[in-house]
Amino acid sequence: MVMLDLADGDFMLSDNNRPHAEVNGVCNPYLLDKKTRAGKGDCGSALIMVLVAILTIGMLVLVLTRSMNNSIDTMTVVKNEAVTYQLARTALEMAKIELSRKKLYCYSKYDNRVYFLPSNFETDSLLEEAEFLRDGRVLGMGMYAYRIISSWQRLDYNRLTPEQWHRLFEVALRMDEGPDRSALVDRILDWIDKDDLTRENGAEADFYEELSPPRAIRNGPLESLDELGYIDQITPEMMDGSDLYPLEEEDGMYYGGGLRWYFTHSPDELTRNSLRYIMTGDTEFLEDFEAEDEDEEEEYVAQKKLPARIFVIAEGYIPAVLPDIEEFEKNCAAAREKELYNYRPDVIARHIILCTLRLRGNKYQLESYRDDVDEDELLDIIGVESRLSRYVPGEKIETSAESGDD
């Protein structure tokens, strides 16, 4: 056997002249024959397979983690829904206790919130207790509260006469009698009537078909107040008021504010006067009307008879952070001073139950029950904006007609 010393390793010639090389204990593939190199290539294939396996396992872990997160989110939503529903049911039971007393004395606030007391003695403490429940109480991981609102006579956009539509535009948009106002009234009447006869200043199906994009005329009763906005020449500003039609008090009633105000706002005294004028055209009742300063008005007014129809709004909610009771009650008191609806903290889940009750004899009976309603449904059904969670502690709120400030 011949041995040669090399600087980078030992080179050995075997008897069968097959070269083998080792450099620092590592095989040198360049000095291997084809068969030997083929065997050594299995190491690379194994490495690739290991990498593929690791990548596959990583993807599976990622998918499973994401799936678990989605499952946890779903479980959290389901749990929150169950909790808020039970809280809303608790609020509803508290309202039933208030309404189930043998004798009821009714007090109301400017925005048609009503309170049923068991006695007309010591009303201040009884009303304070009623507000205490309406503010909301902590129960477990959430809170519950309820409100009772009396219904009122509202404008029905499908039953207004042409004269009443004219007076509505006069009041809501301060529009004087003339071609522009007549065009608006005629277009509304053409939209809701069943024929295809175009009024003098109106528009029927052929007119709307030529618009870009074309519209389909209703030729029947409006399905919602928002549908008024589809009628030609009625703009969003006309619907909602904005700066073009500011709400202003004048001669004992409101003018301006847009059309929506007179269909949906809870009628304080000035709004009721406006609605009375729109419906009847009567102005004699305004001659003796003097708007009183709010500071001189009573916060709660005793009602001579029970409201014929009331709404019970029972809600359960989970605050983002359970409030400190003392701080919470302070915020509630501040919200009431601003004549806003009861203060609510930021919430992560809410469930609202709406019940309509009608007076039968001397007892209220359930007329309808709606579960899991939202704010838009409350606005549409009751006609009063709930204004939940609008009060921010420490925020300076400018006085406005909407909050009852003159």
C-alpha positions in Angstrom: 0.0 0.0 0.0 1.4 3.4 -1.0 0.9 6.3 1.3 1.2 9.9 0.3 1.1 12.8 2.7 -1.0 15.7 1.6 -1.4 19.1 3.3 -5.2 18.9 3.3 -5.8 15.3 4.2 -4.9 11.7 3.7 -5.2 10.1 0.2 -5.4 6.3 0.2 -5.2 4.0 -2.8 -7.0 0.7 -2.1 -6.2 -2.6 -3.8 -9.0 -2.2 -6.2 -7.9 1.4 -7.0 -11.2 2.9 -5.8 -10.5 6.4 -4.6 -11.7 7.5 -1.2 -11.0 10.9 0.3 -11.5 12.3 3.7 -10.7 15.9 4.5 -10.8 16.6 8.2 -13.2 13.6 8.6 -15.6 14.8 5.9 -16.3 12.9 2.7 -15.2 14.7 -0.5 -17.9 14.0 -3.1 -15.6 15.2 -6.0 -13.4 12.1 -5.4 -16.2 9.6 -5.3 -17.3 7.4 -8.1 -20.9 7.7 -9.5 -22.3 4.8 -7.4 -20.8 6.2 -4.3 -21.9 9.7 -5.1 -25.5 8.5 -5.7 -25.6 6.9 -2.3 -24.3 10.1 -0.6 -27.0 12.2 -2.5 -29.7 10.6 -0.3 -28.6 13.0 2.4 -29.8 16.0 0.4 -33.1 14.4 -0.4 -33.7 13.7 3.3 -32.9 17.3 4.2 -35.5 18.6 1.6 -38.1 16.2 3.0 -37.4 17.4 6.6 -37.8 21.0 5.5 -41.1 20.3 3.7 -42.4 18.4 6.8 -41.4 21.4 9.0 -43.1 23.8 6.6 -46.3 21.7 6.5 -46.5 21.4 10.2 -46.0 25.2 10.5 -48.8 25.8 8.1 -51.1 23.4 10.0 -50.2 25.1 13.3 -51.0 28.5 11.7 -54.4 27.3 10.4 -55.3 25.7 13.7 -54.3 28.8 15.6 -56.4 31.0 13.4 -59.3 28.6 13.6 -59.0 28.5 17.4 -59.0 32.4 17.5 -62.1 32.5 15.4 -63.8 29.9 17.6 -62.9 32.0 20.7 -64.2 35.1 19.1 -67.4 33.3 18.2 -67.8 32.0 21.7 -67.2 35.5 23.1 -69.9 36.9 20.9 -72.4 34.1 21.8 -71.6 34.6 25.5 -72.0 38.4 25.3 -75.4 37.9 23.5 -76.6 35.5 26.2 -75.5 37.8 29.0 -77.0 41.0 27.6 -80.2 39.2 26.8 -80.6 38.1 30.4 -79.7 41.6 31.6 -82.4 43.0 29.3 -84.9 40.5 30.7 -84.0 41.6 34.2 -84.6 45.2 33.2 -88.0 44.2 31.7 -89.0 42.5 35.0 -88.1 45.7 36.9 -90.4 47.7 34.6 -93.2 45.2 35.1 -92.9 45.7 38.9 -93.2 49.4 38.4 -96.3 48.9 36.2 -98.0 46.2 38.2 -98.9 48.3 41.3 -102.6 48.5 42.2 -102.7 52.2 41.9 -100.4 54.3 39.6 -99.6 57.9 39.7 -98.0 59.1 36.5 -95.4 61.8 36.1 -93.7 62.8 32.9 -90.8 64.8 31.5 -90.6 67.2 28.6 -89.6 64.4 26.2 -92.4 62.0 27.0 -90.5 59.9 29.5 -92.9 58.7 32.1 -92.6 57.4 35.7 -95.3 55.4 37.5 -95.3 55.9 41.3 -97.2 54.0 43.9 -98.2 57.1 45.8 -98.5 60.9 45.3 -96.7 61.5 48.6 -93.0 62.0 48.9 -92.8 62.1 45.1 -89.2 63.5 45.1 -87.7 60.4 46.7 -89.9 58.1 44.6 -88.9 59.9 41.4 -85.2 59.7 42.5 -85.6 56.0 43.0 -87.2 55.6 39.5 -84.3 57.6 37.9 -81.9 55.3 39.8 -83.3 52.3 37.9 -83.4 54.2 34.6 -79.7 55.2 34.9 -78.7 51.5 35.1 -77.5 49.1 37.7 -74.5 46.7 37.7 -75.3 43.0 37.7 -72.4 40.5 37.3 -70.3 41.5 34.3 -72.8 43.9 32.8 -75.5 46.4 33.5 -79.3 46.7 33.0 -81.6 49.7 32.7 -85.1 50.5 31.3 -87.1 53.5 30.2 -90.8 54.0 29.7 -92.0 56.5 27.1 -95.5 57.5 26.3 -96.6 57.7 22.7 -98.0 60.8 21.0 -99.9 61.7 17.9 -97.4 62.0 15.1 -97.7 63.2 11.5 -98.5 60.3 9.2 -96.8 61.0 5.8 -99.3 58.7 4.0 -102.3 60.6 5.3 -101.4 64.3 5.0 -103.7 66.4 2.8 -102.3 68.8 0.2 -103.0 71.7 2.6 -101.1 70.0 5.4 -98.1 69.3 3.2 -98.1 73.0 2.2 -98.1 74.0 5.9 -95.4 71.4 6.7 -93.0 72.9 4.1 -93.9 76.4 5.4 -92.9 75.4 8.9 -90.1 72.9 8.3 -88.3 74.7 5.5 -89.8 78.3 5.8 -91.0 78.1 2.2 -93.5 80.7 1.1 -96.4 79.8 -1.0 -95.4 79.7 -4.7 -94.4 77.4 -7.6 -91.4 75.8 -5.7 -93.6 74.7 -2.8 -96.4 73.6 -5.1 -93.9 71.5 -7.1 -92.8 69.7 -4.0 -96.3 69.0 -2.8 -97.5 67.9 -6.3 -94.5 65.5 -6.7 -95.1 63.9 -3.3 -98.8 63.3 -4.2 -97.9 61.9 -7.7 -95.5 59.6 -6.0 -98.0 58.1 -3.6 -101.2 58.1 -5.7 -102.2 55.1 -7.8 -102.8 56.8 -11.1 -100.5 58.0 -13.9 -102.0 61.4 -14.2 -99.4 64.1 -13.7 -100.4 67.1 -11.6 -99.7 70.6 -12.7 -96.3 70.8 -11.0 -95.9 67.0 -10.4 -93.9 64.1 -11.9 -95.1 60.6 -12.8 -93.4 57.4 -13.9 -92.4 58.7 -17.4 -90.4 61.5 -15.7 -88.5 59.2 -13.4 -87.7 56.7 -16.1 -85.8 59.4 -18.0 -83.6 60.2 -15.0 -80.0 58.9 -14.9 -80.1 56.5 -13.2 -83.8 55.9 -13.6 -86.1 55.4 -10.6 -89.2 53.3 -10.1 -92.1 55.4 -8.8 -94.0 54.0 -5.8 -97.6 54.7 -6.9 -98.6 53.7 -3.4 -98.1 54.5 0.3 -94.6 55.4 1.4 -92.8 52.5 3.1 -90.6 54.7 5.2 -89.8 58.3 5.9 -86.5 58.0 4.1 -88.4 57.3 0.9 -89.3 61.0 0.7 -85.7 61.5 -0.3 -86.2 59.6 -3.5 -88.8 62.1 -4.7 -87.6 64.6 -7.2 -86.5 68.0 -5.8 -86.4 66.8 -2.2 -82.8 67.1 -1.0 -81.0 65.5 2.0 -80.8 69.1 3.4 -84.5 69.4 3.3 -84.9 66.1 5.1 -82.4 66.7 7.9 -82.3 70.5 8.2 -78.6 71.3 8.3 -77.4 74.9 8.3 -79.8 75.8 5.5 -82.9 75.2 7.6 -81.9 75.9 11.3 -84.4 75.1 14.0 -85.7 78.4 15.5 -88.4 79.4 17.9 -90.8 82.0 16.8 -94.2 83.1 18.0 -94.6 80.1 20.4 -93.6 77.4 17.9 -90.7 75.9 16.0 -89.8 76.8 12.4 -87.1 75.2 10.3 -85.2 72.0 11.3 -86.0 70.0 8.2 -88.9 67.6 7.5 -87.6 64.7 9.6 -87.9 66.8 12.8 -91.7 67.0 12.6 -92.2 63.3 11.9 -89.8 61.9 14.5 -88.9 64.3 17.3 -90.6 63.8 20.7 -92.9 66.8 20.9 -92.0 69.3 23.6 -94.5 72.2 23.8 -93.0 74.2 20.9 -93.0 71.2 18.6 -96.6 70.3 19.6 -97.6 73.8 18.7 -96.0 73.4 15.3 -97.7 70.1 14.7 -101.0 71.5 15.7 -100.6 74.3 13.2 -99.6 71.9 10.4 -102.6 69.6 11.1 -105.3 72.3 11.6 -104.0 75.6 10.3 -105.1 77.1 13.6 -103.1 80.0 15.0 -105.5 81.4 17.6 -104.1 79.1 20.4 -100.7 80.8 19.9 -102.0 84.3 20.9 -102.0 83.5 24.6 -98.9 81.2 24.5 -95.8 82.5 26.3 -92.7 80.4 26.3 -91.6 80.0 29.9 -88.0 80.0 30.9 -86.8 76.4 31.4 -85.3 77.2 34.8 -88.8 78.0 36.0 -90.5 74.9 34.7 -91.0 71.8 36.8 -88.8 69.0 35.8 -91.6 66.4 36.4 -95.2 67.1 35.6 -98.1 65.1 37.2 -100.5 63.7 34.6 -104.2 63.7 35.3 -104.7 60.4 33.6 -102.6 57.5 32.5 -101.2 57.5 29.0 -103.3 55.3 26.7 -100.2 53.7 25.1 -96.6 53.4 26.3 -93.3 51.9 25.2 -91.0 50.0 27.5 -87.4 49.9 26.4 -85.4 47.3 28.4 -81.7 47.1 27.7 -78.8 45.0 28.9 -75.3 45.9 28.1 -71.7 45.1 28.9 -69.5 48.2 29.4 -66.0 48.2 28.1 -65.0 48.8 31.7 -67.4 48.4 34.7 -67.8 51.9 36.0 -67.1 53.1 39.5 -70.6 53.5 41.0 -69.9 57.0 42.5 -68.5 58.3 39.2 -71.2 56.6 37.2 -74.0 58.3 39.3 -72.2 61.6 38.9 -72.2 61.3 35.1 -75.9 60.3 35.2 -76.8 63.4 37.1 -74.7 65.5 34.7 -76.5 64.0 31.7 -79.9 64.7 33.3 -79.0 68.3 33.9 -78.3 68.6 30.1 -81.7 67.0 29.5 -80.2 64.1 27.6 -81.4 60.6 27.9 -79.8 58.6 30.6 -76.0 58.4 30.5 -74.4 55.2 29.1 -70.7 54.3 29.2 -68.9 52.9 26.2 -70.2 49.3 25.6 -68.9 46.2 23.8 -72.3 44.5 23.6 -76.0 45.6 24.0 -79.4 43.9 23.8 -82.6 45.9 23.7 -86.2 44.7 24.1 -89.0 46.9 23.1 -92.5 46.3 24.4 -95.7 48.3 23.4 -98.4 48.3 26.1 -102.0 49.7 25.9 -104.1 50.7 28.8 -107.2 48.5 29.3 -109.3 49.7 32.1 -106.7 50.5 34.8 -104.1 48.0 33.7 -101.5 47.9 30.9 -101.6 44.9 28.6 -98.9 43.8 26.2 -99.6 44.8 22.6 -96.4 43.9 20.9 -92.9 42.5 21.8 -89.8 43.1 19.8 -86.5 41.4 20.7 -83.0 42.6 19.9 -84.0 45.9 18.3 -81.4 48.5 17.3 -81.4 52.3 17.5 -82.7 52.8 14.0 -85.7 50.6 14.8 -86.4 52.5 17.9 -86.4 55.7 15.9 -88.7 54.3 13.3 -91.1 52.6 15.7 -91.3 55.1 18.5 -90.3 58.2 16.6 -87.9 59.4 19.3 -84.1 59.4 19.0 -82.7 57.3 21.8 -79.4 59.3 21.9 -77.6 56.5 23.9 -74.0 57.1 24.8 -73.9 60.7 23.5 -73.0 62.3 26.7 -69.2 62.4 27.3 -68.3 63.2 31.0 -66.7 66.6 31.2 -67.8 67.6 27.7 -69.4 71.0 27.4 -72.6 70.6 25.5 -74.1 73.6 23.8 -77.8 74.2 24.4 -79.9 73.2 21.5 -83.6 72.8 20.6 -83.1 69.0 20.3 -82.1 68.7 24.0 -85.0 70.9 25.1 -82.9 74.0 25.7 -84.2 77.3 24.4 
